[in-house]
Amino acid sequence: MKFIGEIAGLATSFFFAMTAIIFTRTGHMVGSQVTNRIRLLFGLAYLIVLNLIFFREPLPFSAGSSRWIWLSLSGVIGLSLGDAFLFQSFVSVGARLGTLLLSLAPIFGSIIAWVFFGETLTVLQITGIVLALAGIGWVVISHEEPTDIAPGHTRRGVIFGVLGGLGQAVGLVLSKQGMTGDFSPFQANAIRMLAAVIFIWTWAVIQKQAGSTITTVREQPESIRLIALGALFGPVLGVSASLLAVQRAEIGVASTLMALPPVIVLPISYFIFKEKIGWQAIAGTLLAIVGVAVLFLA
């Protein structure tokens, strides 16, 4: 199917926008790191079920060792470390600046793919990326949030946000190396999720935070339901769609299309949360759409 990678990239943005709304709430309820640990467990459980249904095995044991290495590294860097930094960035500097910093991922991804794997982009594609990122940045910067940010946390939050964007970019590049051919995104995602779960929970045990994580969510039963829903949208549907996107499209193109959640959240904020949206946000949205259109034309 033509443009399947680009369509998957747009779908990823939708799923991640829904996830951001859900996990913002759970982050305030139980904390960002607890949310990250529990959502990975739910994500792995979902993927095991899906793999049993579609491939008759809980995990892709028949995949070669090379795929397991690439995808495991991708899961640790992208899902464990990258998202941990991103969630902490949201806590430190707020969703507006944190999301803007995450938009650096397409730039990081393109540079990494160019330096290490010789992947190139045409001038028209680069133009589309620049326009889309400019629109995304304009939307996020102009969006006013009723959030008080402690000045002392700003520098740390910016560093965490940059590391979150870098982690996502590295994770996507590694994923593409592990998905050469027609390897299923659901199977690839299961490998990534397993590696992420093992890493993040081993680290939690070392830090003696595993027990407190379970206690925290048991004291907030509503958070468990929300994290379960967010895990379905994010680690399962969103991440699987992102893997399909990087498998079937260039890293820079896919990453840019997956950087649209701030734009998608705009109408949700307006109609559901009754937030005011200024002309800058509307103009930024149109600019991002133009950038996406240029990518499709390229």
C-alpha positions in Angstrom: 0.0 0.0 0.0 1.4 3.4 -1.0 2.2 5.8 1.8 1.6 3.1 4.4 4.6 4.4 6.3 3.4 8.0 6.3 -0.1 7.0 7.3 1.3 5.0 10.1 3.3 8.0 11.2 0.1 10.1 11.4 -1.7 7.3 13.3 1.2 7.3 15.7 0.6 11.0 16.4 -3.1 10.4 17.1 -2.4 7.5 19.5 0.4 9.4 21.3 -1.9 12.5 21.7 -4.4 10.3 23.5 -1.7 8.8 25.6 -0.3 12.2 26.6 -3.7 13.3 27.9 -4.1 10.1 29.9 -0.6 9.9 31.3 -0.6 13.6 32.2 -3.4 12.7 34.6 -1.8 9.6 36.0 1.5 11.4 36.4 -0.2 13.8 38.8 -1.9 10.9 40.6 1.0 8.5 41.1 4.1 10.1 39.6 5.8 9.9 36.2 8.2 7.1 37.0 5.5 4.9 38.5 3.4 5.5 35.4 6.3 4.6 33.2 7.0 1.3 35.0 3.3 0.1 35.1 2.4 1.1 31.6 5.3 -1.0 30.2 4.0 -4.0 32.1 0.5 -3.5 30.6 2.0 -2.9 27.2 4.0 -6.2 27.3 0.9 -8.1 28.5 -1.2 -6.7 25.6 1.5 -7.6 23.0 1.9 -11.1 24.3 -1.8 -11.6 23.8 -1.7 -10.1 20.3 1.2 -12.2 19.3 -0.6 -15.4 20.5 -3.6 -14.4 18.5 -1.8 -13.5 15.2 1.4 -15.5 15.3 0.6 -18.4 17.7 3.6 -17.6 20.0 3.8 -15.1 22.9 7.1 -13.7 21.7 8.9 -14.0 18.3 11.4 -16.7 19.4 12.0 -17.6 15.7 13.4 -14.1 15.0 17.1 -14.1 14.4 19.6 -13.0 17.1 20.4 -9.9 15.1 16.8 -8.7 15.3 16.7 -9.4 19.0 19.9 -7.4 19.6 18.8 -4.3 17.6 15.3 -4.3 18.9 16.3 -4.9 22.5 18.7 -2.0 22.4 15.9 0.1 20.9 13.5 -0.8 23.7 16.0 0.0 26.5 17.0 3.3 24.9 13.7 4.4 23.5 11.0 3.0 25.9 12.9 2.9 29.2 15.4 5.7 29.2 14.0 8.1 26.6 10.4 8.0 28.0 11.7 8.2 31.6 13.6 11.4 30.7 10.5 12.7 28.8 8.1 12.1 31.6 10.5 13.9 34.1 10.8 16.8 31.7 7.0 17.2 31.7 7.1 17.3 35.5 10.0 19.8 35.6 9.1 22.3 32.8 5.5 21.4 31.9 3.9 19.8 28.9 4.3 22.8 26.6 8.1 23.0 26.7 8.6 19.3 27.2 6.6 18.5 24.0 8.5 21.1 22.1 11.8 19.6 23.1 10.6 16.2 22.1 10.0 17.7 18.6 13.8 17.6 18.3 13.6 13.9 17.6 13.2 14.2 13.8 16.3 16.2 13.6 18.3 13.8 15.8 16.9 10.9 13.9 17.8 12.3 10.5 21.3 13.1 11.6 21.9 9.7 13.1 20.5 7.9 10.1 22.7 10.0 7.8 25.9 9.6 9.7 25.6 5.9 10.6 23.4 4.4 7.9 23.8 6.6 4.9 20.1 7.5 4.6 19.5 10.7 2.7 16.6 13.0 2.3 15.6 15.1 -0.8 15.5 18.9 -0.6 11.7 18.7 -0.8 11.5 16.3 2.1 13.8 18.5 4.2 11.6 21.5 3.3 8.6 19.5 4.6 10.3 18.6 7.8 11.3 22.2 8.4 7.8 23.5 7.8 6.2 20.8 10.0 8.6 21.4 12.8 8.2 25.1 12.6 4.4 24.7 12.8 4.7 22.3 15.7 7.0 24.6 17.6 4.7 27.6 16.9 1.7 25.7 18.2 3.4 24.5 21.4 5.0 27.8 22.2 1.7 29.8 21.7 -0.3 27.3 23.7 -0.8 28.8 27.2 -1.1 26.3 30.0 -2.1 27.1 33.6 1.1 25.5 35.0 3.4 27.0 37.5 7.0 25.9 36.9 9.7 26.2 39.6 12.6 28.2 38.1 15.1 25.9 39.7 13.8 23.0 37.7 13.9 24.6 34.3 17.5 23.8 33.3 17.2 20.2 34.4 13.8 19.9 32.7 15.3 21.2 29.4 18.2 18.7 29.6 15.7 15.9 30.3 13.5 17.0 27.4 16.5 17.0 25.0 17.6 13.5 26.2 14.0 12.3 25.8 14.0 13.5 22.1 17.4 11.9 21.6 16.3 8.6 23.2 13.2 8.4 20.9 15.3 9.2 17.8 18.0 6.6 18.7 15.3 4.0 19.5 13.6 4.5 16.1 16.8 4.2 14.2 17.8 1.0 16.0 14.3 -0.3 15.4 14.6 0.2 11.7 17.8 -1.9 11.7 16.0 -4.7 13.5 13.0 -4.7 11.2 14.7 -5.2 7.8 12.4 -7.1 5.4 8.8 -7.6 6.3 9.1 -8.3 10.1 5.9 -7.6 11.9 5.8 -4.3 13.9 3.8 -6.2 16.6 6.5 -8.8 17.0 9.2 -6.1 16.9 7.3 -4.1 19.5 7.1 -7.2 21.8 10.9 -7.6 21.8 11.4 -3.9 22.5 8.8 -4.0 25.3 10.3 -7.1 26.9 13.7 -5.5 27.0 12.3 -2.3 28.4 10.4 -4.1 31.1 13.4 -6.1 32.2 15.7 -3.1 32.2 13.3 -0.7 34.0 12.2 -3.1 36.7 15.7 -4.4 37.3 16.7 -0.8 37.9 13.7 -0.3 40.2 14.7 -3.3 42.2 18.3 -2.0 42.5 16.9 1.3 43.7 14.5 -0.5 46.0 11.5 1.2 44.4 9.7 -1.8 43.0 7.6 -2.4 46.2 6.7 1.2 46.6 5.6 1.3 42.9 3.1 -1.5 43.4 1.9 0.1 46.7 1.4 3.4 45.1 -0.9 2.2 42.3 -2.8 -0.1 44.7 -3.7 3.0 46.7 -4.9 4.7 43.5 -7.1 2.1 41.8 -8.3 4.6 39.2 -4.8 5.2 38.1 -4.5 1.5 37.2 -7.5 1.7 34.8 -6.1 4.8 33.2 -2.6 3.5 32.8 -4.1 0.3 31.3 -6.0 2.4 28.7 -3.0 4.6 28.1 -0.8 1.6 27.6 -3.1 0.3 24.9 -2.9 3.6 23.0 0.8 4.3 23.6 3.1 1.3 24.0 0.9 -1.0 21.9 -1.0 0.8 19.1 1.2 3.9 19.1 4.6 2.2 19.2 3.6 -0.5 16.8 2.4 2.2 14.3 5.7 4.1 14.8 7.7 0.9 14.0 5.6 0.4 10.9 6.3 4.1 10.0 10.1 3.8 10.3 10.0 0.4 8.5 8.2 1.8 5.4 9.4 5.5 5.4 12.6 7.5 5.9 13.5 8.1 9.5 13.3 11.9 9.1 9.9 11.7 7.4 8.4 9.2 9.9 9.8 11.1 12.9 8.3 14.4 11.7 4.8 12.9 11.1 5.1 11.3 14.6 5.8 14.7 16.1 2.3 16.0 15.5 0.6 15.2 18.9 0.8 18.9 20.1 -1.2 19.8 17.0 -3.7 17.0 17.4 -4.3 17.9 21.0 -5.5 21.4 20.1 -9.1 20.5 19.2 -9.3 18.2 22.1 -8.2 20.9 24.4 -10.7 23.3 22.9 -13.9 21.1 22.8 -13.3 18.9 25.9 -11.2 21.0 28.2 -12.6 24.4 27.0 -9.2 26.0 26.6 -8.9 29.1 24.6 -6.9 28.8 21.3 -5.3 31.9 19.8 -4.6 32.7 16.2 -0.9 31.7 16.6 -2.0 28.1 17.4 -4.3 28.0 14.4 -1.6 29.4 12.1 1.0 27.0 13.5 -1.5 24.1 12.8 -1.9 25.2 9.2 1.9 25.5 8.8 2.3 21.9 10.2 -0.3 20.6 7.8 1.4 22.2 4.9 4.7 20.6 6.0 2.9 17.2 6.1 1.5 17.8 2.7 4.9 18.6 1.3 6.2 15.3 2.8 3.5 13.4 1.0 4.2 15.1 -2.3 7.9 14.3 -1.9 
